[in-house]
């Protein structure tokens, strides 16, 4: 393999040829991938970008608004336990990805690892599953932005088509020009999310102790009356269990993180250093936000609150269904609900931006490995896979269906149809890690030689695989309850579960692909180039004091 060095003049690095390889500043590196297609993306995402990308791609309207539905289903106790438990599952998945991605930080890693370490058809099915999931979520979040804006009086006069067009145009501007634009936009948008959830946690603590206009020191009142747990569908122990199960299902779809961080690996600077910190930081922050968020919701509003019940029944837009907003209105607090809606709007926009990025990069990774047309592997001068981004933008035009109320409902059904995809992705990550460990052992590569080693392996991988696999099938359990059966609900809940094996078997038959033998698995790939890049990496000068301190704070 021929070494390739390329410097960008932005950093004032000489391009003069010398006997000593030049140092890397992380702005650009061209790596040879499998086959004949080259990955020409640029390493422009810094530590602070990675930390906030992982958070921004996960924290959306669910943490502020939809979490109230979990409270209605199971009560504050079930909600808290379910979110805390699922965070342990996400930790297991995160540890698997952190170890593999730090070893080989390439574009679309978990998709391409599934191909290299397990089976070519496994990578094909995983890649297209992830692409469809992320791509369809883009128009969903655009539709969410339109709904959130309707929270304010007078917003109904703004044409829905205009809002959709503006959001799509902004996504195009952010994602087409340079990955730096995406990183910077996501950093500041995600920072706004962090400020919002931290502010709500602090507000809850102050308010519950009597720091509110009514002077009501309510504390844990609602955990006692009406109670900590709520039955769902049935009375007795079965009802309590189903209430908890519904909260767990919600947690399994809401809490994520490792997939968004891993998708940025091929475009991050000095990945061997920053990726482990990004994975660890995202997990700890998300755990704090989601577990404390679930606790706060149960403190602020009782599960039988009539306003909360009516808000979800009537589908109130934006922050109108947020438990925090409902609690503030009950306590006669003004202005704050509007601020919350602004930041909820920012959350929806940021989530859609993350989905746009991940969808385009997953398609790019598929193209690099010959599982999608090679045109989607082409990049522009800024290193952006331009045709992949354009395709996702075209798919986002589905958001114009929201112009019709009936079509918007159809779009929501379509989103429900692929919600199991995220759990399938997590199962793929854990399975791939187990096969990777098997290959390391077969080829005599000691784990002590790896640049990063996670805890409790391989037990953590088995733990993550077991629960993500189980929850993939549990998500649509209500259709099997007496009187709840509906053909359309069954199809929407399990279509992707059925499609994954079809993709696997179909690609195997077409390509006559076989399982990777552990002793023949490619464990080297681009490792030598990554190691050389790491040895010669030199931290470029910070643009200003903010850039310096933000990178230090977020793990540079």
Beta strands, then each sheet from edge to edge (+ up, - down):
strand 1: 31-32
strand 2: 38-39
sheet 1: 1+ 2-
end
